Every structure is written in C-alpha cells, then in structure tokens.
C-alpha cells in the first residue's frame, strides 16, 4: 500500500478496540507513511502490530506505547480538531513509559521537511497540552 499523501511506502497495523475511539468510525487499522508520516485508514490490517521502529529509531518498540504514538503523530495535521484525542494519546504514551515529546523531537530531526506536518512547531504546541 502506498501513501495517499506522497506515494511513499507505508507500514500498516491493527488498532486495538480501546484505541479506535481516536479514529474515524469503522476504522480497524491504519498505516503510517515511512516517507512523510501521514496516516491513512486500513480496512484489512495485519493481525499483529509490526515493529514500528521502522518509522524511526526514536519510535517506541513496545506496542503499548508505539501504537498510541503512531496515532498521535497521524493526528497532528489538525491539532485544533483533534485536541482531545491528541491529549488522551499523549497521556497514554507517557503511561506506557515513553516521552512523546522526545519522540516528536527525534522524528522532526529524522524527517524534517519531508514530514506531512511541521513537527517542530507541533512539538511546541504539544508541550502546552501536557
């Protein structure tokens, strides 16, 4: 599957039921682009969560932190519309033992202008939500 934003390769993963409230209705999985980090819904995701560190070394290897972190990154294109979801995901990632702001910083370093959203600017806004 390729990214609807840039045509790059994606990594698809299932989203557990407890996290689906942060996604559009009926979405059971998503993909994140390995080139720009944009998120797309996936109707038929793999059964297990793959190693999401393929998105960057800073990505958590623990699925309990990696999946909410991936969803958080995918929702950053509209902080105003997704504020409650992003806030809840930030807290969930922290509870799983990962610093989400550090991940965003490192993703910004790794992806820079290729990211679908200005991660540096979003990082500052995310800090205000915590």
N, CA, C and O of each residue as an XYZ file, in Angstrom:
520
protein
N       0.842     -1.183      0.000
C       0.000      0.000      0.000
C       0.886      1.245      0.000
O       1.894      1.296      0.705
N       0.514      2.225     -0.776
C       1.291      3.455     -0.788
C       0.518      4.604     -0.153
O      -0.709      4.582     -0.058
N       1.256      5.580      0.266
C       0.722      6.744      0.973
C      -0.153      7.588      0.045
O       0.214      7.855     -1.099
N      -1.306      7.999      0.551
C      -2.189      8.859     -0.241
C      -1.655     10.286     -0.323
O      -2.084     11.060     -1.178
N      -0.731     10.635      0.551
C      -0.179     11.984      0.584
C       1.017     12.141     -0.361
O       1.092     13.100     -1.129
N       1.958     11.176     -0.291
C       3.191     11.348     -1.066
C       3.542     10.156     -1.947
O       4.492     10.223     -2.727
N       2.787      9.066     -1.834
C       3.067      7.877     -2.631
C       4.131      6.973     -2.063
O       4.488      5.974     -2.689
N       4.655      7.301     -0.876
C       5.711      6.504     -0.256
C       5.201      5.189      0.308
O       3.996      4.946      0.366
N       6.138      4.345      0.721
C       5.798      3.073      1.353
C       5.203      3.325      2.734
O       5.551      4.288      3.417
N       4.305      2.442      3.122
C       3.655      2.586      4.423
C       3.852      1.335      5.260
O       4.230      0.280      4.751
N       3.594      1.471      6.536
C       3.541      0.329      7.447
C       2.143      0.337      8.060
O       1.716      1.320      8.666
N       1.439     -0.788      7.885
C       0.069     -0.915      8.385
C       0.072     -1.689      9.691
O       0.914     -2.558      9.919
N      -0.889     -1.355     10.543
C      -1.010     -2.066     11.809
C      -2.457     -2.006     12.306
O      -3.201     -1.076     11.997
N      -2.831     -3.028     13.088
C      -4.177     -3.027     13.655
C      -4.236     -2.049     14.826
O      -3.219     -1.753     15.454
N      -5.425     -1.557     15.108
C      -5.626     -0.672     16.254
C      -6.590     -1.385     17.198
O      -7.722     -1.705     16.836
N      -6.112     -1.624     18.414
C      -6.954     -2.327     19.373
C      -8.225     -1.537     19.646
O      -8.256     -0.314     19.510
N      -9.258     -2.248     20.027
C     -10.577     -1.638     20.190
C     -10.557     -0.437     21.126
O     -11.254      0.548     20.885
N      -9.763     -0.512     22.192
C      -9.702      0.585     23.165
C      -9.175      1.881     22.556
O      -9.443      2.963     23.078
N      -8.424      1.781     21.454
C      -7.858      2.977     20.818
C      -8.649      3.442     19.599
O      -8.367      4.507     19.051
N      -9.608      2.677     19.182
C     -10.356      3.028     17.964
C     -11.206      4.277     18.127
O     -11.622      4.877     17.136
N     -11.469      4.673     19.361
C     -12.240      5.896     19.582
C     -11.506      7.130     19.054
O     -12.117      8.179     18.850
N     -10.195      7.002     18.835
C      -9.397      8.116     18.344
C      -9.328      8.154     16.819
O      -8.637      8.995     16.245
N     -10.041      7.247     16.170
C     -10.010      7.121     14.715
C     -11.400      7.369     14.138
O     -12.390      7.357     14.869
N     -11.474      7.594     12.827
C     -12.789      7.719     12.192
C     -13.609      6.440     12.397
O     -13.049      5.347     12.478
N     -14.903      6.579     12.478
C     -15.795      5.436     12.698
C     -15.512      4.295     11.741
O     -15.325      4.500     10.541
N     -15.485      3.095     12.286
C     -15.324      1.910     11.471
C     -13.896      1.550     11.125
O     -13.657      0.514     10.503
N     -12.939      2.380     11.512
C     -11.547      2.096     11.207
C     -11.006      1.063     12.185
O     -11.108      1.236     13.400
N     -10.425     -0.023     11.650
C      -9.864     -1.080     12.499
C      -8.340     -1.111     12.429
O      -7.691     -1.791     13.225
N      -7.781     -0.388     11.491
C      -6.341     -0.321     11.344
C      -5.962      0.922     10.580
O      -6.799      1.561      9.943
N      -4.697      1.254     10.651
C      -4.178      2.421      9.936
C      -2.805      2.091      9.373
O      -2.191      1.080      9.713
N      -2.352      2.965      8.515
C      -0.979      2.875      8.033
C      -0.333      4.234      8.225
O      -0.988      5.273      8.138
N       0.950      4.205      8.486
C       1.741      5.425      8.559
C       2.790      5.350      7.461
O       3.397      4.305      7.227
N       2.988      6.461      6.805
C       3.944      6.531      5.706
C       5.371      6.565      6.248
O       5.677      7.286      7.197
N       6.214      5.786      5.635
C       7.623      5.736      6.033
C       8.411      6.909      5.450
O       9.584      7.092      5.776
N       7.767      7.707      4.586
C       8.430      8.873      3.999
C       7.970     10.187      4.611
O       8.778     11.093      4.815
N       6.656     10.299      4.910
C       6.134     11.585      5.395
C       5.350     11.490      6.715
O       4.952     12.515      7.269
N       5.129     10.285      7.211
C       4.428     10.024      8.474
C       2.923     10.292      8.440
O       2.290     10.282      9.495
N       2.333     10.528      7.282
C       0.887     10.740      7.268
C       0.173      9.408      7.488
O       0.711      8.337      7.207
N      -1.049      9.506      7.996
C      -1.818      8.333      8.380
C      -3.007      8.151      7.453
O      -3.671      9.115      7.073
N      -3.267      6.896      7.094
C      -4.426      6.528      6.292
C      -5.137      5.357      6.956
O      -4.489      4.511      7.573
N      -6.473      5.297      6.838
C      -7.196      4.144      7.363
C      -6.899      2.898      6.526
O      -6.629      2.993      5.329
N      -6.951      1.736      7.170
C      -6.718      0.459      6.505
C      -7.854     -0.476      6.897
O      -8.110     -0.693      8.082
N      -8.528     -1.026      5.901
C      -9.650     -1.930      6.162
C      -9.210     -3.321      6.587
O      -9.913     -3.988      7.347
N      -8.056     -3.765      6.107
C      -7.606     -5.127      6.374
C      -6.155     -5.104      6.877
O      -5.238     -5.488      6.151
N      -5.951     -4.645      8.143
C      -4.580     -4.560      8.660
C      -4.048     -5.948      9.004
O      -4.824     -6.899      9.090
N      -2.745     -6.077      9.202
C      -2.204     -7.357      9.664
C      -2.775     -7.681     11.043
O      -3.286     -6.802     11.737
N      -2.684     -8.943     11.428
C      -3.238     -9.350     12.726
C      -2.429     -8.807     13.897
O      -2.995     -8.478     14.940
N      -1.120     -8.711     13.737
C      -0.250     -8.265     14.822
C       0.389     -6.925     14.463
O       0.545     -6.582     13.291
N       0.745     -6.196     15.488
C       1.433     -4.924     15.293
C       2.881     -5.210     14.894
O       3.602     -5.885     15.628
N       3.307     -4.703     13.741
C       4.707     -4.900     13.338
C       5.627     -4.006     14.173
O       5.162     -3.204     14.983
N       6.891     -4.151     13.972
C       7.880     -3.321     14.648
C       7.805     -1.905     14.060
O       8.244     -1.670     12.934
N       7.253     -0.982     14.823
C       7.070      0.381     14.322
C       8.344      1.216     14.385
O       8.340      2.383     13.995
N       9.422      0.630     14.869
C      10.691      1.361     14.831
C      11.186      1.534     13.397
O      12.155      2.257     13.165
N      10.528      0.875     12.420
C      10.871      1.122     11.017
C      10.558      2.571     10.635
O      11.064      3.075      9.633
N       9.723      3.236     11.436
C       9.388      4.638     11.201
C      10.471      5.572     11.729
O      10.509      6.751     11.379
N      11.340      5.045     12.563
C      12.417      5.841     13.134
C      12.926      5.184     14.397
O      12.165      4.560     15.136
N      14.211      5.325     14.641
C      14.829      4.731     15.835
C      14.211      5.251     17.127
O      14.251      4.572     18.153
N      13.648      6.440     17.083
C      13.081      7.030     18.288
C      11.695      6.471     18.614
O      11.168      6.694     19.704
N      11.113      5.744     17.661
C       9.781      5.201     17.892
C       9.860      4.108     18.947
O      10.785      3.296     18.920
N       8.908      4.072     19.878
C       8.942      3.028     20.904
C       8.805      1.638     20.283
O       8.076      1.452     19.309
N       9.509      0.672     20.856
C       9.404     -0.709     20.369
C       8.255     -1.445     21.050
O       7.770     -2.452     20.535
N       7.827     -0.957     22.182
C       6.725     -1.542     22.929
C       5.401     -1.141     22.270
O       5.101      0.050     22.193
N       4.593     -2.113     21.788
C       3.330     -1.767     21.122
C       2.378     -0.937     21.987
O       1.581     -0.163     21.457
N       2.453     -1.094     23.316
C       1.579     -0.319     24.208
C       1.859      1.176     24.106
O       0.969      1.990     24.355
N       3.077      1.541     23.745
C       3.428      2.947     23.530
C       3.481      3.281     22.045
O       3.148      4.397     21.646
N       3.903      2.311     21.219
C       4.105      2.580     19.790
C       2.809      2.885     19.056
O       2.758      3.821     18.257
N       1.763      2.110     19.314
C       0.501      2.326     18.589
C      -0.116      3.676     18.947
O      -0.465      4.426     18.036
N      -0.269      4.027     20.242
C      -0.812      5.366     20.524
C       0.094      6.489     20.014
O      -0.397      7.548     19.623
N       1.407      6.267     20.016
C       2.327      7.281     19.490
C       2.113      7.452     17.995
O       2.098      8.577     17.496
N       1.950      6.359     17.285
C       1.707      6.423     15.844
C       0.389      7.147     15.554
O       0.313      7.960     14.633
N      -0.635      6.853     16.335
C      -1.919      7.531     16.139
C      -1.789      9.019     16.421
O      -2.337      9.848     15.694
N      -1.062      9.351     17.477
C      -0.841     10.751     17.830
C      -0.171     11.484     16.671
O      -0.618     12.558     16.270
N       0.897     10.906     16.138
C       1.609     11.526     15.019
C       0.665     11.700     13.831
O       0.671     12.741     13.175
N      -0.135     10.693     13.561
C      -1.057     10.758     12.431
C      -2.130     11.813     12.563
O      -2.679     12.275     11.563
N      -2.435     12.202     13.807
C      -3.477     13.215     14.045
C      -2.940     14.638     14.124
O      -3.717     15.579     14.283
N      -1.634     14.810     14.016
C      -1.036     16.133     14.198
C      -1.355     17.134     13.100
O      -1.077     18.323     13.256
N      -1.929     16.683     11.999
C      -2.237     17.629     10.928
C      -3.325     18.617     11.331
O      -3.422     19.700     10.753
N      -4.142     18.257     12.313
C      -5.174     19.171     12.763
C      -5.261     19.151     14.285
O      -6.138     18.515     14.869
N      -4.345     19.851     14.897
C      -4.290     19.908     16.351
C      -5.580     20.482     16.932
O      -6.049     20.014     17.970
N      -6.149     21.473     16.288
C      -7.363     22.097     16.800
C      -8.538     21.117     16.802
O      -9.279     21.032     17.782
N      -8.705     20.381     15.705
C      -9.829     19.440     15.617
C      -9.605     18.179     16.439
O     -10.561     17.563     16.909
N      -8.350     17.794     16.613
C      -8.032     16.532     17.287
C      -7.486     16.717     18.697
O      -6.918     15.786     19.269
N      -7.648     17.883     19.250
C      -7.051     18.184     20.555
C      -7.404     17.171     21.648
O      -6.493     16.699     22.328
N      -8.674     16.813     21.852
C      -8.980     15.845     22.927
C      -8.324     14.482     22.680
O      -7.829     13.848     23.612
N      -8.324     14.042     21.433
C      -7.723     12.753     21.090
C      -6.212     12.794     21.304
O      -5.631     11.865     21.866
N      -5.585     13.871     20.857
C      -4.132     14.009     20.995
C      -3.741     14.072     22.469
O      -2.762     13.448     22.879
N      -4.497     14.817     23.260
C      -4.217     14.910     24.691
C      -4.306     13.531     25.349
O      -3.432     13.158     26.132
N      -5.344     12.785     25.037
C      -5.512     11.438     25.606
C      -4.384     10.511     25.157
O      -3.887      9.709     25.948
N      -3.983     10.617     23.901
C      -2.905      9.766     23.400
C      -1.560     10.140     24.014
O      -0.752      9.259     24.309
N      -1.309     11.427     24.209
C      -0.087     11.864     24.892
C       0.010     11.208     26.266
O       1.053     10.672     26.641
N      -1.085     11.260     27.002
C      -1.112     10.676     28.344
C      -0.912      9.170     28.290
O      -0.210      8.604     29.128
N      -1.518      8.526     27.318
C      -1.396      7.074     27.185
C       0.043      6.654     26.870
O       0.547      5.672     27.415
N       0.693      7.410     25.987
C       2.083      7.118     25.640
C       2.975      7.291     26.873
O       3.854      6.469     27.130
N       2.746      8.361     27.629
C       3.531      8.591     28.845
C       3.329      7.472     29.857
O       4.287      7.007     30.473
N       2.074      7.038     30.031
C       1.790      5.942     30.974
C       2.480      4.647     30.550
O       2.798      3.805     31.390
N       2.707      4.490     29.258
C       3.395      3.294     28.752
C       4.912      3.421     28.865
O       5.642      2.521     28.449
N       5.391      4.539     29.427
C       6.815      4.682     29.698
C       7.640      5.367     28.624
O       8.864      5.231     28.613
N       7.007      6.095     27.728
C       7.727      6.781     26.658
C       7.445      8.277     26.727
O       6.318      8.690     27.003
N       8.461      9.079     26.479
C       8.311     10.535     26.435
C       7.872     10.925     25.019
O       8.696     10.930     24.105
N       6.589     11.252     24.821
C       6.109     11.546     23.467
C       6.750     12.785     22.849
O       6.924     12.843     21.632
N       7.101     13.767     23.658
C       7.721     14.978     23.117
C       9.123     14.694     22.588
O       9.542     15.267     21.582
N       9.838     13.814     23.264
C      11.158     13.413     22.795
C      11.040     12.653     21.471
O      11.858     12.841     20.570
N      10.035     11.804     21.358
C       9.815     11.078     20.102
C       9.529     12.065     18.973
O      10.089     11.936     17.884
N       8.667     13.048     19.219
C       8.347     14.040     18.189
C       9.595     14.834     17.813
O       9.822     15.107     16.635
N      10.406     15.208     18.807
C      11.671     15.918     18.527
C      12.551     15.101     17.586
O      13.072     15.616     16.596
N      12.705     13.840     17.907
C      13.593     12.982     17.112
C      13.012     12.690     15.734
O      13.751     12.590     14.754
N      11.693     12.554     15.658
C      11.069     12.374     14.346
C      11.255     13.625     13.498
O      11.460     13.535     12.288
N      11.184     14.788     14.132
C      11.413     16.046     13.416
C      12.838     16.077     12.871
O      13.060     16.485     11.731
N      13.806     15.645     13.687
C      15.197     15.594     13.230
C      15.351     14.629     12.053
O      16.076     14.913     11.099
N      14.662     13.483     12.128
C      14.809     12.455     11.105
C      14.059     12.784      9.812
O      14.578     12.544      8.722
N      12.855     13.325      9.920
C      12.014     13.553      8.743
C      12.102     14.976      8.216
O      11.984     15.197      7.011
N      12.306     15.943      9.101
C      12.430     17.342      8.692
C      11.287     17.801      7.799
O      10.114     17.620      8.125
N      11.652     18.398      6.666
C      10.655     18.951      5.743
C       9.855     17.877      5.005
O       8.849     18.191      4.370
N      10.288     16.619      5.079
C       9.550     15.543      4.417
C       8.292     15.147      5.180
O       7.387     14.540      4.607
N       8.226     15.483      6.468
C       7.054     15.146      7.274
C       5.840     15.911      6.751
O       5.962     17.036      6.267
N       4.674     15.290      6.855
C       3.436     15.890      6.335
C       2.997     17.108      7.128
O       2.122     17.852      6.686
N       3.587     17.318      8.281
C       3.267     18.453      9.137
C       4.577     18.944      9.761
O       5.527     18.172      9.892
N       4.630     20.199     10.140
C       5.819     20.762     10.780
C       5.906     20.227     12.208
O       5.280     20.763     13.123
N       6.689     19.165     12.386
C       6.779     18.501     13.685
C       7.394     19.407     14.746
O       7.012     19.329     15.914
N       8.323     20.253     14.369
C       8.932     21.173     15.331
C       7.903     22.126     15.923
O       7.876     22.345     17.134
N       7.065     22.686     15.077
C       6.019     23.592     15.551
C       4.989     22.835     16.383
O       4.523     23.333     17.408
N       4.640     21.638     15.941
C       3.660     20.835     16.681
C       4.191     20.422     18.047
O       3.433     20.333     19.013
N       5.492     20.171     18.125
C       6.090     19.768     19.398
C       5.872     20.851     20.444
O       5.523     20.560     21.588
N       6.080     22.099     20.045
C       5.871     23.219     20.965
C       4.412     23.262     21.425
O       4.143     23.467     22.609
N       3.480     23.071     20.507
C       2.060     23.077     20.852
C       1.700     21.897     21.744
O       0.879     22.031     22.651
N       2.309     20.741     21.489
C       2.047     19.555     22.318
C       2.508     19.767     23.750
O       1.853     19.322     24.693
N       3.634     20.447     23.911
C       4.158     20.710     25.256
C       3.142     21.496     26.071
O       3.052     21.317     27.286
N       2.384     22.355     25.425
C       1.374     23.145     26.132
C       0.172     22.292     26.536
O      -0.576     22.671     27.438
N      -0.023     21.151     25.884
C      -1.144     20.283     26.241
C      -0.846     19.412     27.459
O      -1.762     18.923     28.121
N       0.434     19.222     27.748
C       0.801     18.361     28.881
C       0.762     19.089     30.201
O       1.046     18.496     31.242
